[in-house]
Amino acid sequence: MDIINNLLMGFHVALLPYNLLIAMVGLVLGIIIGVLPGLGGANGCAILIPFTFVMPPNAAIILLACVYWGALYGGAITSILFNIPGEPWAVAVTFDGYPMAKNGMPGKALTASFLAHFIGAVFGTILLTFFAPILAEFALKFGPPETFSVMVLTFSAFVGLGGKSPIKTLIATAFGFIMAAVGIDIVSGQLRLTFGTVPLMGGFNFIVAVIGLFGLGEIFLTVEEGLRMDGFAAKLRWKDIKEVLQAMRKYTKTLVMGSIIGVWMGFKPGGATPASFMAYGFEKASSKEKEEFGKGHIAGIFAPEAAAHGAGTSAMIPMITLGIPGSPTAAVILGGLMIWGLTPGPMLFKEKPDFVWGLIASTWVGNFAGVLIILAFAPFFAAVLRAPFAILMPIIVFVCAIGAYAVNNRMIDIWYMILFGIVGYAFKKLDYTMAPMLLALVLGDMAETAMRQSLIMSQGSPLIFFRPPIALALMIVALIIFFWPAISWVKGKLSAKKKT
Amino acid sequence: MRKADIICALILLGIGILIMADSIRLGCGWAMNGPRPGFHPFIMSLIVIIGCLIVIAQAIARKGVAGSKKLFIPKGAIKPVLRVVIPAIGMVILTEYIGLYVAAMIYIGVYMKWIGRYRWRLVILLSLIVPLSTYILFDKLFLVPMPRGILGTMVGF
């Protein structure tokens, strides 16, 4: 009953008029950010961090979280109406969402997507409410070896599950760790990797990296692809909602399956994109109307969208309990936590229950209000995309520069932002995955401290990571996932040999 | 794409070697009280170096495979990309001298007029309103000062 009491306390925080207003502002901003090309949840939150300096932490996290939910909802609009996925996990919905809009039913496609998002959100939030406190309690017992094995598991998940090239993912991750190491060594106090220069002494701030990699890099890509903003007009009628609700009854299994795949995959880092594809593939494989997929089948919208939002929501669970974000946006929110002076990790549940439960309650409120807002105002949000690019682009770059500067009040950060923008552009084109690089930059210090402390404990023997039972289990799973691409490659070779 | 892949990997390889050199300078072995500061960067740079070598080898082996001739930036796309990159860099250079707000005014104005070809009235209106409203919001309400540049500190606004 503890959970119920805590949740009630959380609602008490989330439903304060000021916090409720902040939540609504966050949702509307988030939807706009999700719709705009070149802006997504991660850099949208990063740009807004300077605004949170003047807010109490409870309101600040509600703002950022609601921007995240809004961006998740809003990303679907561009995928369906314009065939331009705003986020990587919105790719799968273009397969059936865009054809359905093309068939003259854009309203129905949008409604289906929003309601599927909502179902995914409910599943994710239930897990967040009931599972996160248990996990946090469990994580309180973690020492340095366990913490380090969780990190290893996190990054092997990226190498094994996401990205086209596992080797490039590995390189990008290592680079993230190297960037995190630049500056003063937290253990010995020595200057590292600064090569005698002053600007490097301050190290790299990951919020600047987010704004550059995900903001500017994305804008450069959008420009290169050339903006063809010829989509369909969005009009939502009562008939659409009624039809979709009927379809939802018919495809309940699809929605539940999609949501479960979503929350399960989203729990592991980098899981949202594979989750949406997996849910789509699973639905298509198990459906009796296979040939309808790709032509605007409603189940082809339900499955990936429920999975994407479920994954997005459950990505908050490791963030709030272990201090390990499950998605780039969650990483930015984690960075916000550090800036507001809070220490992420299992202790947060004990030390700041109003903060944690306020966030959980606002996840309920935000996702519920989000679906109502977007259903009511979808045409207005879609109209944002028609705003001329020559006006939007310089304003976005300007706001990005403000965000990058405000983090540390350093001019050099604006230069880093530009540099990261160019790097992000090149990396995206050459298939280096940026999410693990970013996560390594955020978690670098924590991972390195955990590793060094463990090695001090064991006097240099790496076997310490395999001795405590929890660490051993995590490490075994991590190794299997890490070598998964190699394992499946060998398996493919073997089965090919058998056939010949 | 293949060439760009190799060039990018070579650059990363170079940085990796630099990092490794510095971590060896810091010491990457075992000290009296635990691993030396260079231990962790050393391992990471090792991963980068080995990874880059594999990427380069793979790219070389891909020679002649369909799609390997695809250009890094499609023909005709280089111009619009540069049109975004160069003004953005220009804004940052200007910020060093005249501060972010004035630089943004010029940047937004120039971009709208040059690329967007809007009417002067709209150009001037927007390039004044956007920086001014952010100035009031950040410098006055939030008390988060933005860079003023050399000129700004001299005038003292």
HADDOCK unambig.tbl for C-alpha pairs under 7 A between the chains (distance, minus, plus):
assign (segid A and resid 54 and name CA) (segid B and resid 142 and name CA) 6.42 0.50 0.50
assign (segid A and resid 167 and name CA) (segid B and resid 51 and name CA) 5.97 0.50 0.50
assign (segid A and resid 171 and name CA) (segid B and resid 47 and name CA) 6.62 0.50 0.50
assign (segid A and resid 171 and name CA) (segid B and resid 48 and name CA) 5.04 0.50 0.50
assign (segid A and resid 171 and name CA) (segid B and resid 51 and name CA) 5.97 0.50 0.50
assign (segid A and resid 174 and name CA) (segid B and resid 44 and name CA) 5.07 0.50 0.50
assign (segid A and resid 174 and name CA) (segid B and resid 47 and name CA) 6.65 0.50 0.50
assign (segid A and resid 174 and name CA) (segid B and resid 48 and name CA) 6.32 0.50 0.50
assign (segid A and resid 178 and name CA) (segid B and resid 41 and name CA) 5.86 0.50 0.50
assign (segid A and resid 178 and name CA) (segid B and resid 44 and name CA) 6.61 0.50 0.50
assign (segid A and resid 181 and name CA) (segid B and resid 41 and name CA) 6.99 0.50 0.50
assign (segid A and resid 185 and name CA) (segid B and resid 37 and name CA) 6.81 0.50 0.50
assign (segid A and resid 188 and name CA) (segid B and resid 37 and name CA) 6.75 0.50 0.50
assign (segid A and resid 193 and name CA) (segid B and resid 19 and name CA) 6.66 0.50 0.50
assign (segid A and resid 193 and name CA) (segid B and resid 22 and name CA) 6.13 0.50 0.50
assign (segid A and resid 220 and name CA) (segid B and resid 81 and name CA) 5.90 0.50 0.50
assign (segid A and resid 223 and name CA) (segid B and resid 80 and name CA) 6.34 0.50 0.50
assign (segid A and resid 223 and name CA) (segid B and resid 81 and name CA) 5.95 0.50 0.50
assign (segid A and resid 224 and name CA) (segid B and resid 77 and name CA) 5.15 0.50 0.50
assign (segid A and resid 224 and name CA) (segid B and resid 80 and name CA) 6.55 0.50 0.50
assign (segid A and resid 224 and name CA) (segid B and resid 81 and name CA) 5.76 0.50 0.50
assign (segid A and resid 390 and name CA) (segid B and resid 111 and name CA) 6.84 0.50 0.50
assign (segid A and resid 390 and name CA) (segid B and resid 112 and name CA) 5.62 0.50 0.50
assign (segid A and resid 390 and name CA) (segid B and resid 115 and name CA) 6.40 0.50 0.50
assign (segid A and resid 390 and name CA) (segid B and resid 116 and name CA) 5.00 0.50 0.50
assign (segid A and resid 391 and name CA) (segid B and resid 112 and name CA) 5.99 0.50 0.50
assign (segid A and resid 394 and name CA) (segid B and resid 108 and name CA) 5.41 0.50 0.50
assign (segid A and resid 394 and name CA) (segid B and resid 111 and name CA) 6.94 0.50 0.50
assign (segid A and resid 395 and name CA) (segid B and resid 108 and name CA) 6.82 0.50 0.50
assign (segid A and resid 398 and name CA) (segid B and resid 104 and name CA) 6.41 0.50 0.50
assign (segid A and resid 406 and name CA) (segid B and resid 144 and name CA) 6.88 0.50 0.50
assign (segid A and resid 411 and name CA) (segid B and resid 147 and name CA) 6.89 0.50 0.50
assign (segid A and resid 430 and name CA) (segid B and resid 5 and name CA) 6.45 0.50 0.50
assign (segid A and resid 448 and name CA) (segid B and resid 40 and name CA) 6.93 0.50 0.50
assign (segid A and resid 452 and name CA) (segid B and resid 34 and name CA) 6.82 0.50 0.50
assign (segid A and resid 452 and name CA) (segid B and resid 35 and name CA) 6.43 0.50 0.50
assign (segid A and resid 455 and name CA) (segid B and resid 34 and name CA) 6.74 0.50 0.50
assign (segid A and resid 456 and name CA) (segid B and resid 33 and name CA) 6.90 0.50 0.50
assign (segid A and resid 456 and name CA) (segid B and resid 34 and name CA) 5.02 0.50 0.50
